[in-house]
């Protein structure tokens, strides 16, 4: 009898979806017309680079000295403050390539740039291993705002029930979005198929499936609105998916499977099976959360069984510890961390529907309440479980609980906490229309109410997720039979920048760099100064220049009349006439043709600066600097990017800054 009542409760939760299923089956052979929906104006653009490749791949490459290296990356949205690609040796930047907003290198989608193998001084980098970091920045906006586009083919999902984003910055799959479609749609779009959609951060198809980004992972999903169900991604890139449709002899539902990030068929692993269900051999595992990696992986579930008049029929929030092969041990029924109480309060008094954990192991949970005005709370935070302080028993009371009696929190369906544990997102079916709320993780206070724009078609929000830089994702499902569902992305207010380190490194094959010039002796005889110095044994005398200054701190300028000769391999001598007064000297390595400004014009609010350099130079080899007075100090002008005007001819443009300004170009 208990099993029958448990099933009846679950059917009550999915009645709205069953109605849609019945209607959709009639239109199975019809083509689907996409409605054109204009997204909201952009709010904070939490832009970041993903899919960072070096010479088209994610593996380390070997390059000859001075070889051009291709760098590509995907931006989830435009970088309105531009992109900087840094070439690093350890943590030191040896070269920065800047790409201003609105142009190649800073656009939404795939961007490809080139590095010529040179450093800031246009010298070839010596042999060694170098890293590449892509920093994208955005000017920001004022409110939480949609940054995805509903009409993009990759955002289409007929009835999405689970969504997750890979937040492992050390992975080639960083930023990948997984969306589960649990009902076959009426058309032939990719998102009409039952299975898992694999997409990049900009909603373009995943690399291994450019024309059909839907996969089943070789699993027989039921497509009944509950299979596939919730999706979670571990910190080591495994994709866990709940099949909430399985029914074994009337005992319950909820099995968990695991795949690699491509959902390859041979990677499928049955992680949690029927022998892992609760103490009565039954369960209704509607929620899923993953904590830890490898053999320290924890699988958290919520048992949504509700027995009439006996809420404790649910096992509550249950944690499983995996074995060395990644599965739950046979007959391991887990540990109940948060139990279900018999009366309302700051506790679970009906049964949990989904669960999420932050990096400190704090627990966030929801109850699916569909009775108008019901006093039961809907969203909870429970403290991290510690058997030593809890006496080995389940936790009863939450740190905070919100939503009681508020129909705006009706039918909570999915919960997720952001990377910094600052925000909690909750997706609600609602009583008439759904919504997704952003709450404070500190106290549950409402931060933002998203997706409340009802335009005449009833809808539900079914699940939510966060990426690594603070964007919130959720799924919107319409109740009619013509409006396609979609997954959306909203960004929070304020400016931001995010740096992504490429997985691949660049190994330059070349000789070790020559030692810097080192002065070993200075003499003056008969009005002639002689400087002896050492440097690389293969360097010619013409590679060096003598600089002098009247003060140790400079400024230094070239010494006229200096002659440099080689005394032996790696030993050099410079001679030149002495000057009045004391002088300080240094030896520098010449860096090729120095940039020389040839013209400067002002048109309206734009300054145009033309200059010359070597014909073999690239425009991005140069940086424009400005100062208020001729003697400086000079600072880099943000956003100024050189362009080629011909062989050895280049130009900068920048905005007017004040009534007067002095400029220089540095290599």
N, C-alpha and C positions, 0 to 999 in steps of 0.2 A: 504493500500500500504506500509506503514512504517513497519508493521509486516512482510510482505513478504521480504522486503529488509534486515531487521534484521536477518531473518533466513538464507538468502543467504550468509551473511557475516560469520555466524557461520559454515555453511557447508564448506566454503572456508577454515576455520581453521582446519577442521577435514578431509579434502580430503584424506590425506595420510593414515589415519586410516581406512577410508572407503575402500580404495583399499586393505588394509590388510584384512579387514573383508570379502570382497568378495572372496579373495584367501583362507582364512582360512576355510570358510564354505565347500569348496570342500574336505578338508582333515579331516573332522570331525571324521571319524572312524579310522584314522590311528594311530598307536603307535608312540610316540615321542622319538627320540634318543637324549640323552643328550650329548652335545659336552663337551669334557674335556678342561677346560680353566684354565690355571695356573695363580693365582692372582699375582699382582705386589709384589715385595719385600716389607716387612713391613716398614712403616715410623713410626712416633711417635705412640706408642701404648697407646692410652688413655684408659687404662684398668680400669674397676670398677666392683664392686660386686653388683649383683641384686638378687632378689628372696631369700633373707637371711631368713632362717628358723631356729627355735629352736625346737629340738625334732620333726622335720618334719612338723611344722606348723607355722602360723603367729600370733597365739594368745598367750597371756601370759601363762607361765607354772609355776607349783609349784614343787620344788625339795627338797628332804631331804638333810640335811647337808652331804657334801662329795659325793653326787650322781654325776655320770657322765652325762654330758649334751651334746647332739649331736647338732652340728652347721653345717648347709649346706648353700651353696651359689653358684651362677652361675657367672663365669667370662666371659665377652664378648670376651676376648682374653687372651693369657697367660700373667701372671704377671712376667715380665723378671727381676724384682728386688724383687720378692717375695711378700708374703702376711703376714700381722700381724693381728691376731684376739685379740682384747683387751676386757677384762672384766672390766667393769666400775661401780663404785659407784658414782653417780652424775657425776662429770667430772674427777674423779681420777681413774687412771688405777691400778687395784689390781693384774692383771695378764696379761701377753702378751704371746700368742702362736705364734711362728714364723715358717713360711713354705717357704723354699728357692725356687728359680726359678727352673723349670724343674721337680719338684716332686709333689706328692699329696698335695693339698691345694693351688697350684699356677698355675693350668692348665686351659686352656680354657674349658668352660662347667661347669658341676656340680662338686663341691668339697665338701667332708664331712670330718669334723674334730671333735675331742672330747675334752671337757674340764672336768677335774676331780674334779671340785669344790674347788680347792685349790688356795691360793694366792701365791705371790712371795716366801714366806718363807715356803711353803708346809703346811700351816695351813688351815684347813677347814674354808671357809668363814662363818661368823655368819649369823644369820637370817637377812633378808633384801631383798630389791629389786635391782637387778643388770641389767645393760644394756650390749649389745654386739655390738662392732663396728668392721667392717672388712675393713682394709686398704690395697688396692692393689697398687703396684707401678711398673712402667716400665722404662727401661733405655732410651728409645726413639731412634729416627732415624733422618734422615736429611731432608726428604721431606714429603709432603702430599702423603700418600700411602694407597692403598687398604688393609684392614685387614679382610674383609669377603672373603668367598670362593664361587664362582659362582656355583660350582657343588653341593653344599650342598642342600639337598632337600628343606629345609625351605627357601632358597633364591630364589627358582623358583617361578616366577609369569609370566603368559603368556603375559598379557598386563596390567601392573600396571598403575594406574592413580593417586593414592593418597597414601602417606606414612606419618606416624606420630609416635613419640616415647613418651612414658609417662615419664615426667621429675619430677614427684612428689616423692621426696626422702622419704616422710613419708608414702608412699603407698606400699602395698604388690605387686602392679603391676608396681613398679618403673622399668624402662628399657624395658617394654614390647613394641614390635614393631607391628604396625598395617599397613597392606598393602592391598589396594583395587584392585582386579582384575576385569576389566570392559569388558572383552571379553572372551568367552569360548575358551579354547585352544584345540588343535587337539588330545591330549592324555588323559591319565587317572591319571596324577599326581595331587596332591592336588591343586597345583597352576594353574591348567587348569580350575578349577571351578569358576563360577562368585560369588563374595562375598568378604568377608574380611578375610584375613589371620591373625591369632593371633600367635605371636612368642615371644620367650624370646630373651634376648640381644645377645645370641650366635647363634640365628637363629634356636634353637630347638623349638619343639611345645609347646604351652602354656599348663599349667598343666591340665586344664579342658578338653583339646582335644588332647591327646597324639598321636592319630593315624590319626585324620582328623582335622587339624587346620584351616579349612575354615568354616566360618559361614555366613549366610545371615542376622542374627538378626531378622528373620521372616519378612524381607522386600522383596518385589518383584523387585529386581534390573533388569534393562532392559538388561544389558550385551551388550550394543551397542557401547561401547567405552567411554561412558560418565556417566555410572551408574553401580557401585559406582564411585564417583568423588573425590574431595579433602577431606582429613581427618584431623581433628585437635583434640587435647586433652586438656581439661581445667586443671587448676592447682588443681582442686578437682576431677580429674580422669574421668570425663565424656568424652565419645567419640562422637564427632560431625562429621557427614558425609553429604556431599552435593550430592543429586541426581540431576544431571545436564541433565537428559534425559526427565523429565516430560514436556509435551507440552499440554497446556490447551487452546483449541480454538484458536490456532495460536498466543497466547499472549506472551509466553516466556517459559523459562526453569529455574530450580533451586529451589529445596526445601531442607530444612535442617532438619535432624533427630538427635536424641541424644540417646545414650545407656550407660549402666554401662560398666566397663572395661572388662567384660566377654562377652558383647554384648548379654546378655540374652534376650529372646524374650519378657518377661514381663516388661523389662525396656525401651522398645522403646517409644520415645516421639516425636511427630511431633512439632518441635520448630518454624520453619519459613515456612509458607504456602503461597498459591497464594494470599490470602487477604493482605499479607504483601509486595507485589510487589509495584513498584514505582507509581509515581503520575498519570501515564497514565494507571495503572492497568496491566502493563506488565514489564518484566525484563528478563535478561539473566545472572543469578548469577553464574559466573564461579569461583570466588575466595571465600575463607573462612578463617577467623581468629577468635580466641576466646581470650578474655581478662577478667580477674577477675574470681570470684567464687560466688556460691550461687546466692542470689538476686542481686549481683553486677556484674553478668556476662554480658559481651557485646559480641554481635555477629557482626562481620564485614564482609561485602561482597563486591564484585566488580560487577558492572553491565556492561557486555560486549556488550551491544547493540551498533551497529554502523549503523547510518543512512547515506546513501550516501550524501555527501556534508553537513551533519549536525551532527558533532561529539557530540553536546550537547544533542542528543537523548539519550545518556547514562546518568544514574543518578550518575555515578562516583563511588567513594568509599563511602559506606553507612554503618552507625553504627545503630544497634538495641540494646535496653536495654530490658532484659527479665523481665517477671513478677514473682510473688512469686511462680508460679507453673513451672517455668523454660522455658516458651514459650514466644514468642513475642505476645504482645497484639493484639487481633483481629483488623484488619484494620490499624495497626501501620505500616506505610511505611518507617520508619526509618529516620535518619538524614544524609543528604549528608555532608560528612566531607571534601572530596577533589572533586572538580568539574572537568569537562572536558572543555578545552579551544578550540578555533577555529583555532589556529595557533601554529606551532611548537615553542618550547622553553623549559624552565625548568618546564614543566607542562605536564599533560595528554592531548594530542592533538588528540588521537584516542579513546581509551577506555581502562580501566584497565582490566587485566586478572586474577591477583591474588594479595593478600595482606598479609602482616605479620606485627606484632607489637612487639616492645621490651618492657622491663619492665618499661620504662619511657614513654610509650605511643607514642613513635616516630613511624611513619608509613612508611612502605616499600611497594612498588608496582611495577608491571611490565606491559608493553604493549606487546601484541603479534603481532610483525611486520614481515610480510612474504614477503615484497617486497625488492629485492636486492638493497642495497644502500640507502634505505629510510632514510632521515635525522632525523626522529622522534627518540627521546630518548627511551630507552628500560627499564631501571631500575632507580627507584627514591627513595629518602627519603624525606618525608614531616615531618614538626615539629608536636609535640603533639598538638592536637586540643584544643583550649581554646576559648570558645564563647566570653569571656570578652575582649580578644585582637583581635579576628577576627570579631567583630561586628555581631556575629551570622550568618555569611555567610561562605560558603565553602572556603577552602584554595585554592588559585590558583597556587602558585609556590612552587617548591621543594627546599629543602636545597641543594641537589645535584642531578644530573641526568647524566647517562652515557649510552653509546652504540649507539648513533646516527650515522647512516651511516655505522655501523660495522656489517657485515653479520655474524660474530662470535657470535653476540647477537641476531640472528634471531629467531623468534618464541619463545619468553620467555614463559614458560608454568607453572612454579611453583617457589615460593619464600619462604624462611624461614630465620629467624634471630636466632643466637645462644643465649644461656642463658645469656652470659655476654654482649651482644650487641657489640661484637667486630667484628664479621663477619656476612656477609649476603651470603647465598647460592642461586643460581638461576639455575634452570634446563631449558635447551633450546632444542627445537626440531631441530633447525638448518634448513638450506636450503637443504643440502645433508646429513649431519650427525649431530647428537646432541652433546651436551657437558654439563657439570655442572661447573659453575664458583663459586669461593669463592671471594667475594669482601670485602673491608674494609667498615665497617658500618659508619666510620667517614666521608669518602669522596667518596666512590664508587670505589676507585682504585682497580685494579685487584691484588689479592693476589695469587691465584692459579687457573690453568685451568685444571680441572679433566676430565677424561673419553674422551680423544682425541685420543685413540689408535684404529684407524680404521683398521680392519683386513679383509676387503673385503665384509662385510655384512653391509648394511646401517642400521642405528639405530637412535632412538630418546631418549632423556632424558625427562621424563614427570613430575616428581615432586621431592621434596627434603625436608629434615627435619634435625634437630639436636637433639642429646641426651643431657643429663645434664652435661656431662664432656667434650664436645667439639668435638665429632665425627660427621661427616656429612654423611647423608644417601641420596641416590637418586635411582631412578628407571630407568633402561635401557631397552628399547623395540626395538627389531629388526624388520625390515620390511619384511623379507622373511617369509616363512611358516614352517621353520624347526628349526631355532635357538631360543631356549627358552629365554624369557626375564628374568631379574634378578633384585633384589635390592642389592645395594652395600653399603659398609661402608668404608669411608676414615678417617684416623686419621692425625692430624696436626703434625708438627715437634716438637722435644723437649721432655725432660723427663716429667713424671707426676706421681702423686699419687692421689687417691681418696678414701675417707672414706664413708662407708655406715653404718648407724646405723640400727640395726635390729628393725623391728616393734614390735616384741615380747620381753618381759622382763622376767627375771627369778626371781621368788620369792622363796627364800630359807627359809624353815621352820626350825627354830632352835633357841636355846637360844641366848639371846643377848651376845655379846662378853664380856669376863671377863675384868675388868679394868686393865690397864697396871700396872706393879709393881711400887709402890711409896715408896721410902725410907722415913721413918719418924724419924729415930734416928740413930746416929753412936757414939759409945763409944769405948775407948781403956783402958783396965785395965790389968796390969800384962802381957803385951806383947800379949794380945788377943784383936782382933777387933770384936765388936759385932754390927751387922746392923739389925735393925728392919724395916720391910717393909710390905706393904699391897698389896693384889692382889685378885684374884677371890676366893670366899668362897669354891668352889668345886675343886680348883686346888691343887694337891699334892706338897709337897716340892721338889720332883724330877723334877718338871716342870721348875725349875729355875736354874740360873747359876750366880755366882758373877764374875764380870770383874773388873780389876784394871788398872790404868795407872799413870805415874808420871806427866803427863800434862793433863789439863782439856780437851784438844782437842784430846787426845789419841796419839798413838794407844792403844786400850784396849785389854787385853788378859785375859784368865781365871786365877783366883786366885787359887793357889794350896792349898790343905788342908782345903778347905771350907766345912763346914757342915751346912746344912739348915734343920731346924725343923719347925713344925707347932705349934704355940702358942695357937691359937683359929681359928675358921673358917675365912679365909681371912687375918689372921695375921701370919707373918713368922719371923724367926730369923736366921741369918747367922753368924757363928763364924769361925775365922781363925787367924793364927798367924800374928802379925803386921810385917811390913817390915821397913827397914831403910829409912829415909826421908819421905816427905809428899806424900800421895797417894790420888787418886781420884777413886771413885767406882761407879759402876752402876749394876743394876740387870736386867738380860735379861731372856726372856722365851726361853727355848730350842725348837728347831724346828725339832726334830727327828735326824736321822743319817746324819751327815754332809758329803757332797761329799768329796772324797779323791782321788787325782790323783795317779794312779798306774804306768803309763808309758807314755812317750812322744817320738815319733819318727818322723824323717823327711825323706820323700822319694820324691826326685825331688823338686817340688815346693809345696808339700802338707805336712802339719803338722797333725799328728794323736795323739790324747790325749785320753787315756783310764782312767776311774775313776770308783769308787764304791760309792754306796749309799744304801738306803733301798730297799729291794726286791719289796716293794709295790709302789715305785716311778715310775712315768711316765717319758719318756725321755724329754718331753717338759717342765719338772719342772726346768730345769737347763739352765743357761746362761754362755757362755764362755766369759771371759774377758782377755784383754791383756794389757801389759805395757812395756815401753822401759827399765825400771830399776826395781829391785825387790820391792822397796818401793812404786811404783806406780807414778802417779795415774793410776788406771785400768779403762778401758772403755769397753763397750760391743762390741763384734766383730759382725758386721752386717753379716747376712746370715749364721752364724754357727748354725747348728741344731743338737742336740744330737740324737743318735740312741741307741737302746737296744742291748747289746751283750750277754745277759743272765740274770739270776735272780740277781738283784742288781748290774749288770755290764753294763756300758754305755761307749759311745765313741763320741768324737767330731772330725771333720776334718775341717781344714781351710787352707787358702793359706799362704805361707811363707811371712813374712812382715819384711824386713830388715835383717841385718846380725845376730842380736840376738833379742830374745823376751822372755818375761816372761808371764806365763799364770796362771789363776786361774778359778775355777768353782764355781759359786754361785748358790744357790737354789733360 
